[in-house]
Amino acid sequence: MSTNFFEAVKGRRSVYAISKESTVSDAKIQEIVELAVLHSPTSFNSQSSRAVVLLGEQHDKLWDITADALRKIVPTEQFEGTAQKLASFKAGYGSVLYFEDQTVVKSLQENFALYADNFPVWANQSSGILQFVVWTALAEEGMGASLQHYNPLIDDEVKKEWGIPQEWKLIAEMPFGKPVTAPGEKEFQPIEDRVKIHK
């Protein structure tokens, strides 16, 4: 068992208090995301996962778009809490947007009709693996991140703003930055209730 691997797994946490500082270069962030996209598994080796990295002003723009979208549907008297949450994401250094290319998914459904209903599920699983790999790698570099889901509310504006193909389905958004405070202690349910071994 690789101790280093599991130390990295344990070190990945949801970190919400982040700053506009980075512990690594932009080139390193790009390398992490590119390696994760290349080497994270996908069903039938479909390679359907896509990622868009937003840094600096582009990152800020994402959370302004999200705030504008939510302002239209959240009652005014309740928006303050929402605005504070969004501001905490915008306070970060960057965001990774995760997509699944529906052209690839539909092609698999057509070519392997027996599994047609499963391919959208498997695509989401592939995206989840990619998200975990990037998240853990960022944590290993001293960066804090969390996973957000404001899709499909922001999908159209995001695609318009960054010229993203219509066939790419937005799955999640991951704001990241240098942690301002450490996350709290993690609580665990009894492992014997969660893992069963039969032999």
Short mmCIF file of the C-alpha atoms (twelve columns), coordinates in Angstrom:
data_MODEL
# 
_entry.id   MODEL 
# 
loop_
_atom_site.group_PDB 
_atom_site.id 
_atom_site.type_symbol 
_atom_site.label_atom_id 
_atom_site.label_alt_id 
_atom_site.label_comp_id 
_atom_site.label_asym_id 
_atom_site.label_seq_id 
_atom_site.Cartn_x 
_atom_site.Cartn_y 
_atom_site.Cartn_z 
_atom_site.pdbx_PDB_model_num 
ATOM 1   C CA . MET A 1   0.000   0.000   0.000   1 
ATOM 2   C CA . SER A 2   1.405   3.372   -0.976  1 
ATOM 3   C CA . THR A 3   1.593   5.519   2.137   1 
ATOM 4   C CA . ASN A 4   2.126   8.641   0.040   1 
ATOM 5   C CA . PHE A 5   -1.029  7.973   -1.966  1 
ATOM 6   C CA . PHE A 6   -3.250  7.566   1.081   1 
ATOM 7   C CA . GLU A 7   -1.676  10.550  2.824   1 
ATOM 8   C CA . ALA A 8   -2.669  12.583  -0.227  1 
ATOM 9   C CA . VAL A 9   -6.189  11.126  -0.139  1 
ATOM 10  C CA . LYS A 10  -6.520  12.004  3.558   1 
ATOM 11  C CA . GLY A 11  -5.168  15.493  2.955   1 
ATOM 12  C CA . ARG A 12  -7.860  16.423  0.444   1 
ATOM 13  C CA . ARG A 13  -10.599 18.378  2.201   1 
ATOM 14  C CA . SER A 14  -13.344 20.848  1.375   1 
ATOM 15  C CA . VAL A 15  -11.735 24.222  2.025   1 
ATOM 16  C CA . TYR A 16  -14.044 27.221  1.785   1 
ATOM 17  C CA . ALA A 17  -11.827 29.967  3.223   1 
ATOM 18  C CA . ILE A 18  -9.426  30.640  0.361   1 
ATOM 19  C CA . SER A 19  -7.474  33.656  -0.868  1 
ATOM 20  C CA . LYS A 20  -6.342  35.085  -4.192  1 
ATOM 21  C CA . GLU A 21  -2.860  33.745  -3.530  1 
ATOM 22  C CA . SER A 22  -1.478  30.573  -5.077  1 
ATOM 23  C CA . THR A 23  1.126   28.217  -3.674  1 
ATOM 24  C CA . VAL A 24  2.132   27.101  -7.190  1 
ATOM 25  C CA . SER A 25  2.668   28.627  -10.608 1 
ATOM 26  C CA . ASP A 26  -0.036  28.853  -13.248 1 
ATOM 27  C CA . ALA A 27  2.037   26.435  -15.312 1 
ATOM 28  C CA . LYS A 28  1.860   23.899  -12.470 1 
ATOM 29  C CA . ILE A 29  -1.920  24.291  -12.234 1 
ATOM 30  C CA . GLN A 30  -2.161  23.670  -15.978 1 
ATOM 31  C CA . GLU A 31  0.088   20.605  -15.653 1 
ATOM 32  C CA . ILE A 32  -2.071  19.162  -12.852 1 
ATOM 33  C CA . VAL A 33  -5.303  19.546  -14.813 1 
ATOM 34  C CA . GLU A 34  -3.812  18.249  -18.052 1 
ATOM 35  C CA . LEU A 35  -2.297  15.161  -16.391 1 
ATOM 36  C CA . ALA A 36  -5.564  14.488  -14.578 1 
ATOM 37  C CA . VAL A 37  -7.579  14.706  -17.798 1 
ATOM 38  C CA . LEU A 38  -5.113  12.442  -19.608 1 
ATOM 39  C CA . HIS A 39  -4.892  9.742   -16.951 1 
ATOM 40  C CA . SER A 40  -8.266  9.645   -15.196 1 
ATOM 41  C CA . PRO A 41  -10.243 6.596   -16.372 1 
ATOM 42  C CA . THR A 42  -13.387 6.824   -18.476 1 
ATOM 43  C CA . SER A 43  -15.886 4.159   -19.495 1 
ATOM 44  C CA . PHE A 44  -14.932 2.380   -22.737 1 
ATOM 45  C CA . ASN A 45  -11.876 4.667   -22.756 1 
ATOM 46  C CA . SER A 46  -14.259 7.298   -24.101 1 
ATOM 47  C CA . GLN A 47  -12.129 10.234  -22.886 1 
ATOM 48  C CA . SER A 48  -15.317 12.295  -22.610 1 
ATOM 49  C CA . SER A 49  -14.188 14.519  -19.720 1 
ATOM 50  C CA . ARG A 50  -13.337 18.156  -20.373 1 
ATOM 51  C CA . ALA A 51  -11.927 20.874  -18.123 1 
ATOM 52  C CA . VAL A 52  -11.691 24.655  -18.343 1 
ATOM 53  C CA . VAL A 53  -9.361  26.526  -15.981 1 
ATOM 54  C CA . LEU A 54  -10.247 30.122  -15.127 1 
ATOM 55  C CA . LEU A 55  -7.660  32.323  -13.398 1 
ATOM 56  C CA . GLY A 56  -7.566  35.930  -12.259 1 
ATOM 57  C CA . GLU A 57  -10.242 38.132  -13.804 1 
ATOM 58  C CA . GLN A 58  -11.748 35.177  -15.646 1 
ATOM 59  C CA . HIS A 59  -12.281 33.389  -12.334 1 
ATOM 60  C CA . ASP A 60  -13.911 36.520  -10.874 1 
ATOM 61  C CA . LYS A 61  -16.181 36.745  -13.897 1 
ATOM 62  C CA . LEU A 62  -17.470 33.204  -13.282 1 
ATOM 63  C CA . TRP A 63  -18.703 34.082  -9.803  1 
ATOM 64  C CA . ASP A 64  -20.176 37.387  -10.993 1 
ATOM 65  C CA . ILE A 65  -22.145 35.420  -13.604 1 
ATOM 66  C CA . THR A 66  -23.280 33.015  -10.890 1 
ATOM 67  C CA . ALA A 67  -24.333 35.873  -8.594  1 
ATOM 68  C CA . ASP A 68  -26.325 37.526  -11.386 1 
ATOM 69  C CA . ALA A 69  -28.090 34.244  -12.165 1 
ATOM 70  C CA . LEU A 70  -28.989 33.586  -8.541  1 
ATOM 71  C CA . ARG A 71  -30.130 37.164  -7.934  1 
ATOM 72  C CA . LYS A 72  -32.930 36.477  -10.413 1 
ATOM 73  C CA . ILE A 73  -34.333 33.525  -8.463  1 
ATOM 74  C CA . VAL A 74  -33.381 34.031  -4.807  1 
ATOM 75  C CA . PRO A 75  -35.720 36.310  -2.805  1 
ATOM 76  C CA . THR A 76  -34.083 39.649  -1.974  1 
ATOM 77  C CA . GLU A 77  -34.379 39.106  1.767   1 
ATOM 78  C CA . GLN A 78  -32.504 35.807  1.462   1 
ATOM 79  C CA . PHE A 79  -29.828 36.885  -0.987  1 
ATOM 80  C CA . GLU A 80  -27.324 38.199  1.558   1 
ATOM 81  C CA . GLY A 81  -26.349 34.707  2.681   1 
ATOM 82  C CA . THR A 82  -26.062 33.570  -0.929  1 
ATOM 83  C CA . ALA A 83  -23.933 36.614  -1.785  1 
ATOM 84  C CA . GLN A 84  -21.551 35.871  1.095   1 
ATOM 85  C CA . LYS A 85  -21.136 32.268  -0.036  1 
ATOM 86  C CA . LEU A 86  -20.418 33.327  -3.623  1 
ATOM 87  C CA . ALA A 87  -17.971 35.964  -2.401  1 
ATOM 88  C CA . SER A 88  -16.026 33.246  -0.586  1 
ATOM 89  C CA . PHE A 89  -15.624 31.388  -3.874  1 
ATOM 90  C CA . LYS A 90  -14.698 34.551  -5.759  1 
ATOM 91  C CA . ALA A 91  -12.079 35.244  -3.070  1 
ATOM 92  C CA . GLY A 92  -10.066 32.329  -4.493  1 
ATOM 93  C CA . TYR A 93  -7.271  32.282  -7.051  1 
ATOM 94  C CA . GLY A 94  -9.042  30.324  -9.756  1 
ATOM 95  C CA . SER A 95  -11.723 27.816  -10.691 1 
ATOM 96  C CA . VAL A 96  -11.806 24.585  -12.637 1 
ATOM 97  C CA . LEU A 97  -14.973 23.885  -14.610 1 
ATOM 98  C CA . TYR A 98  -15.723 20.232  -15.322 1 
ATOM 99  C CA . PHE A 99  -17.683 19.155  -18.381 1 
ATOM 100 C CA . GLU A 100 -18.661 15.941  -20.133 1 
ATOM 101 C CA . ASP A 101 -18.778 16.007  -23.932 1 
ATOM 102 C CA . GLN A 102 -22.270 14.815  -24.864 1 
ATOM 103 C CA . THR A 103 -21.187 14.140  -28.455 1 
ATOM 104 C CA . VAL A 104 -18.986 11.352  -27.116 1 
ATOM 105 C CA . VAL A 105 -21.701 10.062  -24.786 1 
ATOM 106 C CA . LYS A 106 -24.320 9.967   -27.562 1 
ATOM 107 C CA . SER A 107 -21.908 8.238   -29.921 1 
ATOM 108 C CA . LEU A 108 -21.357 5.507   -27.346 1 
ATOM 109 C CA . GLN A 109 -25.109 5.163   -26.873 1 
ATOM 110 C CA . GLU A 110 -25.540 4.660   -30.610 1 
ATOM 111 C CA . ASN A 111 -22.632 2.252   -31.010 1 
ATOM 112 C CA . PHE A 112 -23.353 0.215   -27.880 1 
ATOM 113 C CA . ALA A 113 -27.148 0.364   -27.657 1 
ATOM 114 C CA . LEU A 114 -27.292 -2.394  -25.052 1 
ATOM 115 C CA . TYR A 115 -25.650 -0.012  -22.546 1 
ATOM 116 C CA . ALA A 116 -27.288 3.200   -23.771 1 
ATOM 117 C CA . ASP A 117 -28.949 4.059   -20.461 1 
ATOM 118 C CA . ASN A 118 -25.681 3.586   -18.588 1 
ATOM 119 C CA . PHE A 119 -23.412 5.910   -20.534 1 
ATOM 120 C CA . PRO A 120 -24.668 9.189   -18.978 1 
ATOM 121 C CA . VAL A 121 -24.213 7.627   -15.527 1 
ATOM 122 C CA . TRP A 122 -20.749 6.379   -16.395 1 
ATOM 123 C CA . ALA A 123 -19.834 9.810   -17.770 1 
ATOM 124 C CA . ASN A 124 -20.751 11.389  -14.436 1 
ATOM 125 C CA . GLN A 125 -18.632 8.789   -12.671 1 
ATOM 126 C CA . SER A 126 -15.708 9.607   -14.956 1 
ATOM 127 C CA . SER A 127 -16.115 13.286  -14.156 1 
ATOM 128 C CA . GLY A 128 -16.170 12.501  -10.440 1 
ATOM 129 C CA . ILE A 129 -12.878 10.646  -10.731 1 
ATOM 130 C CA . LEU A 130 -11.329 13.574  -12.609 1 
ATOM 131 C CA . GLN A 131 -12.574 16.025  -9.999  1 
ATOM 132 C CA . PHE A 132 -11.080 13.924  -7.214  1 
ATOM 133 C CA . VAL A 133 -7.702  13.634  -8.949  1 
ATOM 134 C CA . VAL A 134 -7.418  17.394  -9.549  1 
ATOM 135 C CA . TRP A 135 -8.686  18.206  -6.049  1 
ATOM 136 C CA . THR A 136 -6.195  15.854  -4.401  1 
ATOM 137 C CA . ALA A 137 -3.310  17.074  -6.548  1 
ATOM 138 C CA . LEU A 138 -4.108  20.710  -5.701  1 
ATOM 139 C CA . ALA A 139 -4.235  19.807  -2.001  1 
ATOM 140 C CA . GLU A 140 -0.815  18.163  -2.329  1 
ATOM 141 C CA . GLU A 141 0.495   21.499  -3.605  1 
ATOM 142 C CA . GLY A 142 -0.917  23.357  -0.603  1 
ATOM 143 C CA . MET A 143 -4.064  24.649  -2.288  1 
ATOM 144 C CA . GLY A 144 -7.571  24.535  -0.821  1 
ATOM 145 C CA . ALA A 145 -10.625 23.796  -2.945  1 
ATOM 146 C CA . SER A 146 -14.304 22.886  -2.767  1 
ATOM 147 C CA . LEU A 147 -16.789 21.466  -5.223  1 
ATOM 148 C CA . GLN A 148 -19.836 23.494  -6.291  1 
ATOM 149 C CA . HIS A 149 -22.830 22.821  -8.525  1 
ATOM 150 C CA . TYR A 150 -24.509 25.915  -9.949  1 
ATOM 151 C CA . ASN A 151 -25.205 24.153  -13.211 1 
ATOM 152 C CA . PRO A 152 -27.468 24.156  -15.157 1 
ATOM 153 C CA . LEU A 153 -28.391 27.653  -13.937 1 
ATOM 154 C CA . ILE A 154 -25.195 29.211  -15.302 1 
ATOM 155 C CA . ASP A 155 -24.593 26.914  -18.282 1 
ATOM 156 C CA . ASP A 156 -25.699 29.234  -21.096 1 
ATOM 157 C CA . GLU A 157 -23.771 32.267  -19.848 1 
ATOM 158 C CA . VAL A 158 -20.650 30.206  -19.169 1 
ATOM 159 C CA . LYS A 159 -20.706 28.745  -22.675 1 
ATOM 160 C CA . LYS A 160 -21.303 32.162  -24.208 1 
ATOM 161 C CA . GLU A 161 -18.571 33.891  -22.189 1 
ATOM 162 C CA . TRP A 162 -15.796 31.388  -22.871 1 
ATOM 163 C CA . GLY A 163 -16.828 29.979  -26.251 1 
ATOM 164 C CA . ILE A 164 -17.501 26.519  -24.900 1 
ATOM 165 C CA . PRO A 165 -19.161 24.034  -27.291 1 
ATOM 166 C CA . GLN A 166 -22.867 23.494  -26.742 1 
ATOM 167 C CA . GLU A 167 -22.253 19.746  -26.577 1 
ATOM 168 C CA . TRP A 168 -20.199 20.114  -23.399 1 
ATOM 169 C CA . LYS A 169 -22.387 19.544  -20.337 1 
ATOM 170 C CA . LEU A 170 -21.288 21.420  -17.220 1 
ATOM 171 C CA . ILE A 171 -20.988 19.039  -14.268 1 
ATOM 172 C CA . ALA A 172 -19.303 21.016  -11.482 1 
ATOM 173 C CA . GLU A 173 -17.282 24.071  -10.538 1 
ATOM 174 C CA . MET A 174 -14.192 23.956  -8.281  1 
ATOM 175 C CA . PRO A 175 -12.958 27.259  -6.811  1 
ATOM 176 C CA . PHE A 176 -9.446  27.026  -5.368  1 
ATOM 177 C CA . GLY A 177 -6.819  29.169  -3.681  1 
ATOM 178 C CA . LYS A 178 -4.371  29.306  -0.808  1 
ATOM 179 C CA . PRO A 179 -6.217  28.308  2.386   1 
ATOM 180 C CA . VAL A 180 -6.893  31.109  4.855   1 
ATOM 181 C CA . THR A 181 -7.867  28.779  7.691   1 
ATOM 182 C CA . ALA A 182 -7.522  25.037  8.157   1 
ATOM 183 C CA . PRO A 183 -10.680 22.926  7.814   1 
ATOM 184 C CA . GLY A 184 -12.218 21.522  10.985  1 
ATOM 185 C CA . GLU A 185 -11.772 17.989  12.248  1 
ATOM 186 C CA . LYS A 186 -13.434 15.423  10.047  1 
ATOM 187 C CA . GLU A 187 -15.999 13.149  11.655  1 
ATOM 188 C CA . PHE A 188 -16.433 9.565   10.520  1 
ATOM 189 C CA . GLN A 189 -19.290 7.127   10.757  1 
ATOM 190 C CA . PRO A 190 -18.248 3.674   12.028  1 
ATOM 191 C CA . ILE A 191 -16.270 1.993   9.262   1 
ATOM 192 C CA . GLU A 192 -17.807 -1.398  10.048  1 
ATOM 193 C CA . ASP A 193 -21.172 0.034   9.021   1 
ATOM 194 C CA . ARG A 194 -19.753 1.131   5.689   1 
ATOM 195 C CA . VAL A 195 -17.471 -1.683  4.593   1 
ATOM 196 C CA . LYS A 196 -18.382 -5.369  4.604   1 
ATOM 197 C CA . ILE A 197 -15.834 -8.119  3.988   1 
ATOM 198 C CA . HIS A 198 -16.890 -11.671 3.060   1 
ATOM 199 C CA . LYS A 199 -14.417 -14.497 2.595   1 
# 
